[in-house]
Amino acid sequence: MNSEKTKIAVLGGTGNIGKGMILRLALQNLMEDGVKNEVVIGSRTPETAQEAAKEALEELENCGFDTSDIKITGESNTEAAKEADLIVLTIRFGHVPSLLESIREDLENKIIISPVVPMVKAGPIFEYRPPEEGSAAQAIQARVPESTKVVAAFHNVAARKLQDIVKCKAVHDSIICSDDEEAKKTVMKLTENMGCLKPLDGGPLSNANTVEALTPLLINIAKLNGLKDLGINFS
Ligand SMILES: NC(=O)c1ccc[n+]([C@@H]2O[C@H](COP(=O)([O-])OP(=O)(O)OC[C@H]3O[C@@H](n4cnc5c(N)ncnc54)[C@H](OP(=O)(O)O)[C@@H]3O)[C@@H](O)[C@H]2O)c1
């Protein structure tokens, strides 16, 4: 990390999971042991990202939080990636290869967090469809410079739960996989301070396919049983 505050880019942060992630990351600045950070939202259009940043700050204020120590800004995905120490890829799997190609030169030595789950709707249910590399996380690792550390995390949390910063204190487990132990530790600390997730070491990146595959299972179980926003707990 190159500054006292970690600069975190959430690419595609204007979407469902990005919105909750941004609020939870920003709130870490108010915690004694949180990871002090600046959040930059990435979008295909900078104006959309800037609007999302304004809305996120308003949401925090409306929920009663003091935002004087919180910085959330918006940029194009490419600018956001350039500025960041750590990048969260909150876009759908089909969009990942072209986005990675456009930011590749700005990824050296950085951490990329992937919550990406490659899945398709097959009739009434969702099916996991991993790429030939084995998982979305491994497909990402294959497309970034060797010095980039990919960490798979946050696959099994519902966007609505992340967004509900007032009511949702329920702790689900978040399994975190990486081949880089230092990067995994950094992401586990971020996760612990999100207020609704308990990080669990899931081993190397080759385990990410098992974790990604749990997401369509959770969605299918919710749908078939009239439940909502399920997560996992291993206790
Ligand atoms: N939703 C969940 O509960 C959840 C839970 C766990 C994991 N995930 C994973 O998180 C990722 C994001 O899910 P999501 O539901 O947040 O997605 P989403 O809301 O459908 O999309 C996220 C963002 O992707 C950007 N986008 C759309 N088309 C694009 C394109 N052609 N190229 C580049 N960017 C594009 C859009 O941002 P701009 O228009 O601003 O560019 C959009 O706001 C997925 O991989 C999903 O598997 C989601």
Ligand as a Chemical Component Dictionary entry (heavy atoms), coordinates in Angstrom:
data_LIG
# 
_chem_comp.id                   LIG 
_chem_comp.type                 NON-POLYMER 
_chem_comp.pdbx_formal_charge   0 
_chem_comp.three_letter_code    LIG 
# 
loop_
_chem_comp_atom.comp_id 
_chem_comp_atom.atom_id 
_chem_comp_atom.alt_atom_id 
_chem_comp_atom.type_symbol 
_chem_comp_atom.charge 
_chem_comp_atom.model_Cartn_x 
_chem_comp_atom.model_Cartn_y 
_chem_comp_atom.model_Cartn_z 
_chem_comp_atom.pdbx_ordinal 
LIG N1  N1  N 0  -25.850 -9.065  -6.415  1  
LIG C1  C1  C 0  -25.446 -9.894  -5.460  2  
LIG O1  O1  O 0  -26.165 -10.110 -4.440  3  
LIG C2  C2  C 0  -24.095 -10.589 -5.567  4  
LIG C3  C3  C 0  -23.650 -11.383 -4.496  5  
LIG C4  C4  C 0  -22.398 -11.995 -4.585  6  
LIG C5  C5  C 0  -21.622 -11.836 -5.721  7  
LIG N2  N2  N 1  -22.090 -11.067 -6.749  8  
LIG C6  C6  C 0  -21.225 -10.903 -7.949  9  
LIG O2  O2  O 0  -20.863 -9.526  -8.019  10 
LIG C7  C7  C 0  -20.783 -9.111  -9.385  11 
LIG C8  C8  C 0  -21.682 -7.897  -9.585  12 
LIG O3  O3  O 0  -23.020 -8.255  -9.344  13 
LIG P1  P1  P 0  -24.164 -7.145  -9.321  14 
LIG O4  O4  O 0  -25.439 -7.836  -9.034  15 
LIG O5  O5  O -1 -23.752 -6.026  -8.451  16 
LIG O6  O6  O 0  -24.129 -6.672  -10.856 17 
LIG P2  P2  P 0  -24.947 -5.528  -11.597 18 
LIG O7  O7  O 0  -25.623 -4.653  -10.594 19 
LIG O8  O8  O 0  -25.795 -6.172  -12.629 20 
LIG O9  O9  O 0  -23.807 -4.752  -12.399 21 
LIG C9  C9  C 0  -22.749 -4.081  -11.749 22 
LIG C10 C10 C 0  -22.217 -2.994  -12.655 23 
LIG O10 O10 O 0  -21.618 -3.540  -13.831 24 
LIG C11 C11 C 0  -21.475 -2.476  -14.757 25 
LIG N3  N3  N 0  -21.625 -2.995  -16.119 26 
LIG C12 C12 C 0  -22.759 -3.342  -16.771 27 
LIG N4  N4  N 0  -22.478 -3.761  -18.023 28 
LIG C13 C13 C 0  -21.124 -3.666  -18.164 29 
LIG C14 C14 C 0  -20.225 -3.923  -19.232 30 
LIG N5  N5  N 0  -20.642 -4.351  -20.441 31 
LIG N6  N6  N 0  -18.893 -3.721  -19.019 32 
LIG C15 C15 C 0  -18.441 -3.274  -17.810 33 
LIG N7  N7  N 0  -19.255 -2.993  -16.767 34 
LIG C16 C16 C 0  -20.578 -3.190  -16.951 35 
LIG C17 C17 C 0  -22.566 -1.438  -14.421 36 
LIG O11 O11 O 0  -21.899 -0.237  -14.029 37 
LIG P3  P3  P 0  -21.840 1.074   -14.958 38 
LIG O12 O12 O 0  -23.076 1.086   -15.802 39 
LIG O13 O13 O 0  -21.819 2.181   -13.952 40 
LIG O14 O14 O 0  -20.568 0.952   -15.728 41 
LIG C18 C18 C 0  -23.270 -2.050  -13.227 42 
LIG O15 O15 O 0  -23.684 -1.104  -12.264 43 
LIG C19 C19 C 0  -21.222 -10.310 -10.244 44 
LIG O16 O16 O 0  -20.084 -10.936 -10.764 45 
LIG C20 C20 C 0  -21.935 -11.218 -9.251  46 
LIG O17 O17 O 0  -21.754 -12.584 -9.591  47 
LIG C21 C21 C 0  -23.301 -10.428 -6.697  48 
# 
loop_
_chem_comp_bond.comp_id 
_chem_comp_bond.atom_id_1 
_chem_comp_bond.atom_id_2 
_chem_comp_bond.value_order 
_chem_comp_bond.pdbx_ordinal 
LIG N1  C1  SING 1  
LIG C1  O1  DOUB 2  
LIG C1  C2  SING 3  
LIG C2  C3  SING 4  
LIG C2  C21 DOUB 5  
LIG C3  C4  DOUB 6  
LIG C4  C5  SING 7  
LIG C5  N2  DOUB 8  
LIG N2  C6  SING 9  
LIG N2  C21 SING 10 
LIG C6  O2  SING 11 
LIG C6  C20 SING 12 
LIG O2  C7  SING 13 
LIG C7  C8  SING 14 
LIG C7  C19 SING 15 
LIG C8  O3  SING 16 
LIG O3  P1  SING 17 
LIG P1  O4  DOUB 18 
LIG P1  O5  SING 19 
LIG P1  O6  SING 20 
LIG O6  P2  SING 21 
LIG P2  O7  DOUB 22 
LIG P2  O8  SING 23 
LIG P2  O9  SING 24 
LIG O9  C9  SING 25 
LIG C9  C10 SING 26 
LIG C10 O10 SING 27 
LIG C10 C18 SING 28 
LIG O10 C11 SING 29 
LIG C11 N3  SING 30 
LIG C11 C17 SING 31 
LIG N3  C12 SING 32 
LIG N3  C16 SING 33 
LIG C12 N4  DOUB 34 
LIG N4  C13 SING 35 
LIG C13 C14 SING 36 
LIG C13 C16 DOUB 37 
LIG C14 N5  SING 38 
LIG C14 N6  DOUB 39 
LIG N6  C15 SING 40 
LIG C15 N7  DOUB 41 
LIG N7  C16 SING 42 
LIG C17 O11 SING 43 
LIG C17 C18 SING 44 
LIG O11 P3  SING 45 
LIG P3  O12 DOUB 46 
LIG P3  O13 SING 47 
LIG P3  O14 SING 48 
LIG C18 O15 SING 49 
LIG C19 O16 SING 50 
LIG C19 C20 SING 51 
LIG C20 O17 SING 52 
# 
